[in-house]
Amino acid sequence: MTDLPQKLKKLIRQDVQSMHAYAVQPSAGLVKLDAMENPFGLPPDLQDKLGQRLGHLDLNRYPDARVNDLRDALAEQDGMPAGYKLMLGNGSDELISLVAMACKVPGASVLAPVPGFVMYAMSAQLQGLPFHGVPLTADFELDESAMLSAIRQHRPSITFLAYPNNPTANLWDDAVIERIIAEVDKQGGLVVMDEAYQPFAARSWLTKLRAAPQAFGNVLLMRTLSKFGLAGVRVGYMMGPRALIEEIDKVRPPYNVSVLNYECALFALEHAAIFAAQATEIKAQRATILVALAALPKVRAWNSEANMILIRVPDAARTFEGMKSRGVLVKNVSGLHPLLANCLRLTVGTQQENKRMLDALRESL
């Protein structure tokens, strides 16, 4: 890493200089089980059909009204409540940043349980907003009293709740979440329910929004097609009360979703049954992994509602390096928060990948 010349260094915000860029682990030659990706690709016949479809696009033109077809298709697929509107993002990451940007008013702040998705705190910092992290319990459940106390104290503009959470992979208690939403609303704030891992979860907050949209007028629901099976396409979306979405949508860059991205997404939605079958297989593999982990005396595994499993081992760094030397890449999350001490995050892969991962884990403990 080279140092920035002093005359240019003074142009960069001090807080940005103190940050670390989002790191992506090198994975060449390894079984890649570190990033919660769907391990299944498109069947060959669909690859050919998609290639032909993309080849006929007018890449010399900016994205057109076809992007509205994607919005409509997502709204129909999810059964979006009446009176709601949907906006698109270049993945969920952009939507998180856009919400923070739109809500940057004097006295604004962001709050979320920790450990959680790193982009909540990062987006707040990049917008110059204070971030208040409220620790989960030792078993990674919401600490209701601490959350309610922090909401009353800080009166956050935005409270992020991942459902299921990353990296802990659990769904929190719905009754606790409802009381948190009510308290945030009382303080005049928004709640963003982040359902990135919804294809693998037992339930969705969207069910409650459909049943009583007026009761959750301060709630935005965010999803992504990354875990659906399109991590490389970078399409996220967020829905909420129409008037609220229309205001946030004003800070969205024009043409933020490319013609290639939205056409890939539309193609995938037309073949949703294939991706649903892949999610079913991933959940079955997840159950098999959990049974195998339960038989390892030195490992504690938490139940998962996502396509990842959080485990605790005696020495995370040693186990991580041991698995990597055996050709399997997972994620060492032990440095992200004290509650994650000696924890690794395992992505659920194919049956063959999972066997290699479990063998590497046993040999590395």
C-alpha positions as CSV (number, residue, x, y, z in Angstrom):
1,M,0.0,0.0,0.0
2,T,1.4,3.4,-1.0
3,D,1.0,6.6,0.9
4,L,-1.1,9.4,-0.6
5,P,0.9,12.6,-1.2
6,Q,0.3,15.2,1.5
7,K,-1.2,17.8,-0.9
8,L,-3.8,15.2,-1.9
9,K,-4.2,13.7,1.5
10,K,-5.6,16.9,2.9
11,L,-8.4,16.7,0.4
12,I,-9.7,13.4,1.8
13,R,-12.0,13.4,4.9
14,Q,-10.1,12.4,8.0
15,D,-12.7,9.8,9.0
16,V,-12.4,8.3,5.5
17,Q,-8.7,8.0,5.9
18,S,-9.1,6.1,9.2
19,M,-11.6,3.6,7.6
20,H,-10.8,0.2,6.2
21,A,-12.1,-0.7,2.8
22,Y,-14.6,-3.6,2.5
23,A,-12.3,-6.6,2.1
24,V,-13.0,-9.5,-0.3
25,Q,-10.9,-12.6,0.4
26,P,-8.9,-14.1,-2.5
27,S,-10.5,-17.4,-3.3
28,A,-8.7,-18.8,-6.4
29,G,-8.3,-22.5,-6.2
30,L,-10.4,-22.8,-3.0
31,V,-13.9,-24.1,-2.2
32,K,-15.5,-20.7,-1.7
33,L,-17.8,-20.9,1.3
34,D,-17.2,-17.4,2.8
35,A,-19.7,-15.0,1.2
36,M,-23.2,-16.6,1.4
37,E,-23.5,-17.1,-2.3
38,N,-25.9,-19.6,-3.9
39,P,-23.6,-22.4,-5.1
40,F,-25.8,-23.4,-8.0
41,G,-25.5,-21.8,-11.5
42,L,-28.0,-21.7,-14.3
43,P,-28.7,-25.0,-16.1
44,P,-26.9,-25.0,-19.5
45,D,-30.1,-24.6,-21.6
46,L,-31.0,-21.5,-19.6
47,Q,-27.5,-20.1,-19.9
48,D,-27.9,-20.3,-23.7
49,K,-31.3,-18.6,-23.6
50,L,-30.0,-15.8,-21.3
51,G,-27.0,-15.2,-23.5
52,Q,-29.1,-14.8,-26.6
53,R,-31.5,-12.5,-24.7
54,L,-28.7,-10.3,-23.4
55,G,-27.0,-10.3,-26.8
56,H,-30.0,-8.5,-28.4
57,L,-30.1,-5.6,-25.9
58,D,-29.3,-2.1,-27.0
59,L,-26.2,-1.6,-25.0
60,N,-25.6,1.7,-26.7
61,R,-28.7,3.1,-25.0
62,Y,-29.3,4.1,-21.4
63,P,-31.7,1.9,-19.3
64,D,-35.3,2.5,-20.4
65,A,-38.8,1.9,-19.1
66,R,-38.1,-1.8,-19.1
67,V,-36.8,-1.3,-15.6
68,N,-40.4,-0.6,-14.6
69,D,-41.2,-4.1,-15.7
70,L,-38.8,-5.4,-13.1
71,R,-40.3,-3.3,-10.4
72,D,-43.8,-4.6,-11.3
73,A,-42.6,-8.2,-11.5
74,L,-40.9,-8.0,-8.0
75,A,-44.0,-6.3,-6.5
76,E,-46.2,-9.1,-8.0
77,Q,-43.9,-11.9,-6.9
78,D,-43.8,-10.6,-3.3
79,G,-47.5,-9.6,-3.0
80,M,-46.6,-6.0,-2.2
81,P,-49.3,-4.3,0.0
82,A,-51.7,-1.8,-1.6
83,G,-50.5,1.8,-1.1
84,Y,-46.8,0.7,-1.2
85,K,-44.2,1.5,-3.8
86,L,-40.9,-0.3,-4.7
87,M,-37.5,1.2,-5.6
88,L,-34.5,-0.6,-7.0
89,G,-30.8,-0.4,-5.9
90,N,-27.5,-1.7,-7.1
91,G,-27.7,-4.4,-4.5
92,S,-28.9,-3.8,-0.9
93,D,-25.7,-1.9,-0.1
94,E,-26.7,1.1,-2.3
95,L,-30.2,1.1,-0.8
96,I,-28.7,1.3,2.8
97,S,-26.6,4.2,1.7
98,L,-29.5,6.0,0.0
99,V,-31.7,5.7,3.1
100,A,-28.9,7.2,5.2
101,M,-28.4,10.0,2.6
102,A,-32.1,10.9,2.5
103,C,-32.4,11.0,6.3
104,K,-29.3,13.1,6.9
105,V,-30.9,16.0,8.9
106,P,-29.6,17.8,12.0
107,G,-29.6,15.5,14.9
108,A,-30.1,12.3,12.8
109,S,-28.4,9.0,13.8
110,V,-28.5,5.3,12.9
111,L,-29.1,2.4,15.3
112,A,-28.8,-1.3,14.9
113,P,-28.1,-4.4,17.0
114,V,-24.5,-5.7,16.9
115,P,-23.0,-7.8,15.7
116,G,-24.8,-7.2,12.4
117,F,-24.3,-6.3,8.8
118,V,-21.2,-4.0,8.6
119,M,-22.8,-1.7,6.0
120,Y,-25.2,-0.2,8.5
121,A,-22.4,1.4,10.4
122,M,-20.3,2.1,7.3
123,S,-23.1,3.9,5.5
124,A,-23.8,6.0,8.6
125,Q,-20.2,7.0,8.9
126,L,-19.9,7.9,5.2
127,Q,-22.9,10.2,5.6
128,G,-21.5,11.7,8.8
129,L,-24.3,10.2,11.0
130,P,-23.6,8.9,14.5
131,F,-24.0,5.1,14.7
132,H,-25.3,3.5,17.9
133,G,-24.7,-0.3,18.1
134,V,-26.7,-2.2,20.7
135,P,-25.1,-5.5,21.7
136,L,-27.2,-8.7,21.3
137,T,-27.4,-11.2,24.2
138,A,-24.8,-13.9,24.5
139,D,-27.0,-16.2,22.4
140,F,-27.4,-13.4,19.7
141,E,-31.0,-12.6,20.6
142,L,-32.3,-9.0,20.8
143,D,-31.7,-7.4,24.2
144,E,-35.1,-5.8,24.3
145,S,-34.5,-3.5,27.3
146,A,-31.2,-2.3,25.9
147,M,-32.8,-1.6,22.5
148,L,-35.7,0.3,23.9
149,S,-33.5,2.3,26.2
150,A,-31.1,3.2,23.4
151,I,-34.0,4.2,21.1
152,R,-35.4,6.5,23.8
153,Q,-32.0,8.0,24.5
154,H,-30.8,8.5,20.9
155,R,-34.0,8.8,19.0
156,P,-32.5,7.4,15.9
157,S,-33.7,8.4,12.5
158,I,-33.1,4.9,11.1
159,T,-33.1,1.6,13.0
160,F,-31.9,-1.4,10.9
161,L,-33.1,-4.9,11.8
162,A,-31.8,-7.8,9.8
163,Y,-34.3,-10.6,9.6
164,P,-32.5,-13.1,9.6
165,N,-29.4,-11.4,11.0
166,N,-25.9,-11.6,9.5
167,P,-23.6,-13.1,10.6
168,T,-25.6,-14.9,13.3
169,A,-28.2,-16.3,10.9
170,N,-31.1,-16.2,13.4
171,L,-34.6,-14.8,13.3
172,W,-35.5,-12.7,16.3
173,D,-38.7,-12.8,18.3
174,D,-41.5,-11.1,16.5
175,A,-43.2,-9.7,19.6
176,V,-39.9,-8.0,20.6
177,I,-39.5,-6.6,17.1
178,E,-43.1,-5.2,17.2
179,R,-42.4,-3.4,20.4
180,I,-39.1,-2.0,19.0
181,I,-40.9,-0.8,15.9
182,A,-43.6,0.9,18.1
183,E,-41.0,2.6,20.2
184,V,-39.1,3.9,17.1
185,D,-42.3,5.2,15.7
186,K,-43.1,6.9,19.0
187,Q,-39.7,8.7,18.7
188,G,-40.4,9.7,15.1
189,G,-38.0,7.3,13.3
190,L,-37.9,4.7,10.6
191,V,-37.3,1.0,10.8
192,V,-35.6,-0.9,7.9
193,M,-36.3,-4.6,7.9
194,D,-33.5,-6.2,5.9
195,E,-34.6,-9.5,4.5
196,A,-31.6,-10.4,2.4
197,Y,-31.8,-14.1,3.4
198,Q,-35.5,-14.5,3.1
199,P,-35.4,-17.4,0.6
200,F,-34.0,-19.6,3.4
201,A,-36.1,-18.3,6.3
202,A,-39.1,-19.8,8.0
203,R,-41.1,-16.5,8.0
204,S,-41.0,-13.0,6.6
205,W,-42.0,-9.6,8.0
206,L,-43.8,-9.0,4.7
207,T,-46.6,-11.2,6.0
208,K,-47.3,-8.7,8.8
209,L,-47.1,-5.8,6.4
210,R,-49.7,-7.3,4.1
211,A,-52.0,-8.0,7.1
212,A,-51.8,-4.5,8.6
213,P,-49.9,-2.0,6.4
214,Q,-51.2,1.0,8.4
215,A,-49.8,-0.4,11.6
216,F,-46.3,-0.3,10.2
217,G,-46.3,3.1,8.5
218,N,-42.7,3.7,9.6
219,V,-41.3,0.4,8.3
220,L,-39.4,-0.1,5.0
221,L,-38.7,-3.7,3.9
222,M,-35.5,-4.4,1.9
223,R,-34.6,-7.5,-0.1
224,T,-32.0,-8.6,-2.6
225,L,-31.7,-11.0,-5.5
226,S,-28.2,-11.9,-4.4
227,K,-29.3,-14.8,-2.1
228,F,-32.0,-15.7,-4.6
229,G,-29.1,-16.7,-6.8
230,L,-28.0,-13.5,-8.6
231,A,-25.1,-12.2,-6.4
232,G,-23.2,-11.1,-9.5
233,V,-26.2,-9.2,-11.0
234,R,-26.4,-6.7,-8.1
235,V,-30.1,-6.0,-7.8
236,G,-31.7,-5.0,-4.5
237,Y,-35.1,-3.5,-3.8
238,M,-37.0,-1.8,-1.0
239,M,-40.7,-1.3,-0.5
240,G,-42.7,0.9,1.8
241,P,-45.5,3.4,2.0
242,R,-45.6,5.2,-1.4
243,A,-45.0,8.7,-0.1
244,L,-42.0,7.6,1.9
245,I,-40.4,5.7,-1.0
246,E,-40.9,8.5,-3.4
247,E,-38.9,10.9,-1.1
248,I,-36.0,8.4,-0.7
249,D,-36.1,7.6,-4.4
250,K,-35.1,11.3,-5.2
251,V,-31.5,10.6,-4.0
252,R,-31.1,7.5,-6.2
253,P,-28.6,8.0,-9.0
254,P,-30.2,7.9,-12.5
255,Y,-29.7,4.6,-14.3
256,N,-28.4,2.9,-11.2
257,V,-29.5,-0.5,-12.5
258,S,-28.0,-1.4,-15.9
259,V,-29.9,-3.0,-18.8
260,L,-27.9,-6.2,-18.3
261,N,-28.8,-6.3,-14.6
262,Y,-32.5,-5.8,-15.0
263,E,-32.8,-8.1,-17.9
264,C,-31.0,-10.9,-16.0
265,A,-33.3,-10.3,-13.0
266,L,-36.4,-10.4,-15.2
267,F,-35.1,-13.6,-16.8
268,A,-34.5,-15.2,-13.3
269,L,-38.0,-14.2,-12.2
270,E,-39.5,-15.9,-15.2
271,H,-37.7,-19.1,-14.0
272,A,-38.4,-18.6,-10.3
273,A,-39.2,-22.3,-9.8
274,I,-35.6,-23.3,-10.5
275,F,-34.3,-20.9,-7.9
276,A,-36.9,-22.0,-5.4
277,A,-35.8,-25.6,-5.9
278,Q,-32.2,-24.5,-5.3
279,A,-33.2,-22.8,-2.1
280,T,-35.0,-26.0,-1.0
281,E,-31.8,-28.0,-1.6
282,I,-29.7,-25.4,0.3
283,K,-32.0,-25.7,3.3
284,A,-31.8,-29.5,3.2
285,Q,-28.0,-29.2,3.0
286,R,-28.1,-26.8,5.9
287,A,-29.9,-29.3,8.1
288,T,-27.4,-32.0,7.2
289,I,-24.5,-29.7,8.2
290,L,-26.1,-28.9,11.5
291,V,-26.5,-32.6,12.3
292,A,-22.8,-33.1,11.5
293,L,-21.7,-30.1,13.5
294,A,-23.7,-31.3,16.6
295,A,-21.5,-34.4,16.6
296,L,-18.3,-32.4,16.9
297,P,-17.6,-31.9,20.7
298,K,-15.3,-28.9,20.2
299,V,-17.8,-27.0,18.0
300,R,-20.9,-25.0,19.0
301,A,-23.2,-24.3,16.2
302,W,-26.2,-21.9,16.3
303,N,-29.4,-22.7,14.5
304,S,-29.8,-21.0,11.1
305,E,-32.5,-19.4,9.1
306,A,-30.1,-18.3,6.3
307,N,-27.7,-20.0,3.9
308,M,-24.9,-19.7,6.5
309,I,-24.1,-21.2,9.9
310,L,-22.3,-19.5,12.7
311,I,-20.0,-21.8,14.8
312,R,-17.6,-21.3,17.7
313,V,-14.4,-23.3,17.9
314,P,-11.6,-23.3,20.4
315,D,-9.2,-21.3,18.2
316,A,-10.9,-19.5,15.2
317,A,-7.7,-18.2,13.6
318,R,-6.0,-21.6,13.7
319,T,-9.1,-23.4,12.4
320,F,-9.6,-20.9,9.7
321,E,-6.0,-21.3,8.4
322,G,-6.2,-25.0,8.7
323,M,-9.3,-25.2,6.6
324,K,-7.8,-22.8,4.1
325,S,-4.7,-24.9,3.8
326,R,-7.0,-27.8,3.0
327,G,-8.6,-25.9,0.2
328,V,-11.7,-24.6,1.9
329,L,-12.4,-20.8,2.4
330,V,-14.8,-19.8,5.1
331,K,-15.1,-16.5,7.0
332,N,-13.4,-15.7,10.3
333,V,-15.7,-13.3,12.0
334,S,-14.1,-13.4,15.4
335,G,-12.7,-9.9,15.1
336,L,-15.9,-8.2,14.1
337,H,-17.3,-8.0,17.7
338,P,-16.4,-9.3,21.2
339,L,-19.6,-11.5,21.1
340,L,-18.2,-13.3,18.1
341,A,-15.0,-14.5,19.8
342,N,-13.6,-17.6,18.1
343,C,-16.5,-17.7,15.7
344,L,-16.4,-18.8,12.0
345,R,-19.2,-18.3,9.5
346,L,-19.8,-21.2,7.1
347,T,-21.7,-20.7,3.9
348,V,-23.9,-23.6,2.8
349,G,-22.7,-25.0,-0.5
350,T,-23.4,-28.0,-2.6
351,Q,-23.4,-31.5,-1.1
352,Q,-19.8,-32.1,-2.3
353,E,-18.6,-28.7,-1.1
354,N,-20.2,-29.2,2.3
355,K,-18.5,-32.6,2.7
356,R,-15.1,-31.1,1.9
357,M,-15.9,-28.2,4.3
358,L,-16.8,-30.6,7.2
359,D,-13.8,-32.8,6.6
360,A,-11.5,-29.8,6.6
361,L,-13.1,-28.5,9.8
362,R,-12.7,-31.8,11.6
363,E,-9.0,-32.0,10.6
364,S,-8.3,-28.4,11.6
365,L,-9.8,-28.4,15.0
